Amino acid sequence: MSGGRDPDSFPLHRLVWHNHYRELETVLQAGQHDINLVDPRGRTALHLAISLGHLESARVLLRHRTDVSKENGTGWTALQEAVSTSDPELVQLVLQFRDYQRATERLAGIPELLSQLRKASDFYVEMKWEFTSWVPLVSKICPSDVYRVWKSGANLRVDTTLLGFEHMTWQRGRRSYIFKGEEFPDSSLSC
């Protein structure tokens, strides 16, 4: 890493640059460094690990919950950076952690959601969404789904058929998410 800056200003980046992933693990366990610190080129340590193809360092950073959705200086997310490497293992790794982080963020809002649901009237709704493209045949591989939502009291059921993205294809099946808000005071989630 160059640019006339002190390399100790970005210790995580330095470890990633040399792919010293075991030392990176030790440093992150100590919890003394900002895992989402951006270097002078606008990259987090994760962006750097991905662009260099250092899968081991990327794994360590992701295990320590670096922000997968953070954009680099050119506006790219970690997933976009991974796709540009053409490394399917790296893409899958970043996708899994991105999905995990998104689900965790969504689940954190469930207690407030259940509080608001108790106040709302019962309902059923279907929500259809789809991605399309003007490029011929691309729309056929774009994701789409219909969410079916039932609300009764503070209980909620959501049915979906789009389960995820694995091995460069969309995974389909049937999944129901059931939120039980009245039967259990602490709120619970079932799949």
C-alpha positions as CSV (number, residue, x, y, z in Angstrom):
1,M,0.0,0.0,0.0
2,S,1.4,3.3,-1.0
3,G,0.5,7.0,-1.0
4,G,3.0,8.3,1.6
5,R,0.7,7.3,4.5
6,D,1.9,5.5,7.6
7,P,1.1,1.8,7.1
8,D,0.2,1.6,10.8
9,S,-2.7,4.0,10.2
10,F,-4.5,1.0,8.5
11,P,-3.3,-2.1,10.3
12,L,-6.2,-4.3,9.1
13,H,-5.5,-3.3,5.5
14,R,-1.8,-4.1,5.9
15,L,-2.6,-7.6,7.2
16,V,-5.1,-8.1,4.4
17,W,-2.6,-6.8,1.8
18,H,-0.2,-9.6,2.9
19,N,-3.0,-12.1,3.5
20,H,-1.9,-12.6,7.1
21,Y,-5.3,-13.9,8.0
22,R,-4.3,-15.7,11.2
23,E,-2.8,-12.5,12.6
24,L,-5.9,-10.6,11.3
25,E,-8.1,-13.0,13.3
26,T,-6.0,-12.3,16.5
27,V,-6.2,-8.5,16.0
28,L,-9.9,-8.6,15.4
29,Q,-10.5,-10.7,18.5
30,A,-8.8,-8.0,20.5
31,G,-11.4,-5.6,19.2
32,Q,-9.2,-2.5,19.1
33,H,-9.6,-1.6,15.4
34,D,-12.5,-0.3,13.4
35,I,-13.2,-3.1,11.0
36,N,-15.1,-0.8,8.6
37,L,-12.3,1.9,8.5
38,V,-11.8,3.2,5.0
39,D,-8.3,3.7,3.5
40,P,-7.3,6.7,1.4
41,R,-8.6,5.0,-1.7
42,G,-12.0,4.5,-0.2
43,R,-11.7,0.8,0.5
44,T,-12.6,-1.1,3.7
45,A,-10.3,-4.1,4.6
46,L,-13.0,-6.4,3.1
47,H,-13.0,-4.5,-0.2
48,L,-9.3,-4.9,-0.3
49,A,-9.4,-8.6,0.5
50,I,-11.9,-9.2,-2.2
51,S,-10.1,-7.2,-4.9
52,L,-6.9,-9.1,-4.1
53,G,-8.7,-12.4,-4.1
54,H,-7.6,-13.2,-0.5
55,L,-10.5,-15.6,0.4
56,E,-9.0,-16.4,3.8
57,S,-8.8,-12.8,4.9
58,A,-12.3,-12.1,3.5
59,R,-13.6,-15.0,5.6
60,V,-12.0,-13.7,8.8
61,L,-13.4,-10.2,8.2
62,L,-16.9,-11.5,7.5
63,R,-16.9,-13.7,10.6
64,H,-16.2,-10.6,12.6
65,R,-19.2,-8.8,11.0
66,T,-17.7,-6.3,8.8
67,D,-20.4,-4.3,6.9
68,V,-21.0,-6.1,3.7
69,S,-23.2,-3.4,2.3
70,K,-20.7,-0.6,2.8
71,E,-19.7,1.0,-0.5
72,N,-16.1,1.7,-1.5
73,G,-14.9,5.0,-2.9
74,T,-16.2,4.2,-6.4
75,G,-19.6,3.2,-5.1
76,W,-19.2,-0.6,-5.3
77,T,-20.4,-2.9,-2.5
78,A,-18.4,-6.0,-1.5
79,L,-20.7,-8.2,-3.6
80,Q,-20.2,-6.1,-6.7
81,E,-16.4,-6.3,-6.0
82,A,-16.6,-10.1,-5.6
83,V,-18.6,-10.5,-8.9
84,S,-15.9,-8.5,-10.7
85,T,-13.3,-11.1,-9.6
86,S,-15.2,-13.9,-11.3
87,D,-14.4,-16.2,-8.3
88,P,-17.7,-18.1,-7.6
89,E,-16.5,-19.2,-4.1
90,L,-15.8,-15.5,-3.2
91,V,-19.2,-14.4,-4.6
92,Q,-21.0,-17.2,-2.7
93,L,-19.2,-16.3,0.6
94,V,-20.1,-12.6,0.3
95,L,-23.7,-13.4,-0.7
96,Q,-24.2,-15.7,2.3
97,F,-22.9,-13.0,4.8
98,R,-24.9,-10.3,3.1
99,D,-28.1,-12.3,3.4
100,Y,-27.2,-13.1,7.0
101,Q,-26.6,-9.4,7.9
102,R,-29.9,-8.4,6.1
103,A,-31.9,-11.0,8.0
104,T,-30.3,-10.0,11.3
105,E,-31.2,-6.4,10.7
106,R,-34.8,-7.3,9.8
107,L,-35.2,-9.5,12.8
108,A,-34.0,-6.8,15.2
109,G,-37.1,-4.8,14.3
110,I,-39.6,-7.6,15.1
111,P,-40.5,-6.5,18.6
112,E,-41.5,-3.0,17.4
113,L,-43.3,-4.6,14.4
114,L,-45.3,-6.8,16.7
115,S,-46.3,-3.9,18.9
116,Q,-47.6,-2.1,15.8
117,L,-49.4,-5.2,14.6
118,R,-51.4,-5.5,17.8
119,K,-52.8,-2.0,17.0
120,A,-53.7,-2.8,13.3
121,S,-56.8,-4.5,12.0
122,D,-56.5,-8.1,10.7
123,F,-55.8,-8.4,7.0
124,Y,-54.6,-10.6,4.1
125,V,-52.5,-9.1,1.3
126,E,-50.5,-10.4,-1.7
127,M,-47.5,-8.5,-2.9
128,K,-46.0,-9.4,-6.3
129,W,-42.5,-8.1,-7.2
130,E,-40.3,-8.8,-10.1
131,F,-37.1,-7.6,-11.8
132,T,-37.1,-7.1,-15.5
133,S,-34.7,-6.1,-18.2
134,W,-34.9,-4.6,-21.7
135,V,-32.1,-7.0,-22.7
136,P,-33.7,-10.0,-24.5
137,L,-34.0,-13.2,-22.3
138,V,-32.4,-11.6,-19.3
139,S,-35.8,-11.1,-17.6
140,K,-36.2,-14.9,-17.6
141,I,-33.4,-15.2,-15.1
142,C,-34.3,-12.2,-12.9
143,P,-35.9,-13.0,-9.6
144,S,-39.6,-12.5,-8.9
145,D,-42.0,-13.7,-6.2
146,V,-45.4,-13.2,-4.6
147,Y,-45.5,-12.7,-0.9
148,R,-48.7,-13.7,0.8
149,V,-49.2,-12.1,4.2
150,W,-51.9,-13.0,6.8
151,K,-52.3,-10.9,10.0
152,S,-54.5,-12.0,12.9
153,G,-54.1,-10.1,16.2
154,A,-50.3,-9.8,16.7
155,N,-49.7,-13.0,14.8
156,L,-48.3,-12.8,11.2
157,R,-47.7,-15.4,8.5
158,V,-45.6,-14.6,5.4
159,D,-45.4,-17.2,2.6
160,T,-42.7,-17.0,-0.1
161,T,-41.2,-19.2,-2.8
162,L,-37.9,-17.4,-3.4
163,L,-35.5,-19.0,-0.9
164,G,-32.1,-17.6,-1.9
165,F,-29.3,-17.5,-4.4
166,E,-26.8,-20.4,-4.6
167,H,-24.4,-21.7,-7.2
168,M,-25.3,-18.7,-9.5
169,T,-29.0,-19.7,-9.6
170,W,-32.1,-18.6,-7.7
171,Q,-33.3,-21.3,-5.2
172,R,-37.1,-21.8,-5.1
173,G,-39.3,-23.7,-2.7
174,R,-42.1,-23.0,-0.3
175,R,-41.3,-21.3,3.0
176,S,-43.6,-19.8,5.6
177,Y,-42.4,-17.4,8.3
178,I,-44.8,-17.3,11.3
179,F,-44.5,-14.5,13.9
180,K,-46.4,-15.4,17.1
181,G,-46.9,-12.1,18.9
182,E,-49.8,-12.8,21.4
183,E,-49.1,-16.4,22.5
184,F,-45.6,-15.6,23.8
185,P,-44.8,-12.3,25.5
186,D,-41.2,-12.3,24.3
187,S,-42.2,-12.7,20.6
188,S,-41.0,-15.7,18.7
189,L,-40.2,-16.5,15.1
190,S,-40.8,-19.8,13.3
191,C,-40.0,-21.1,9.9
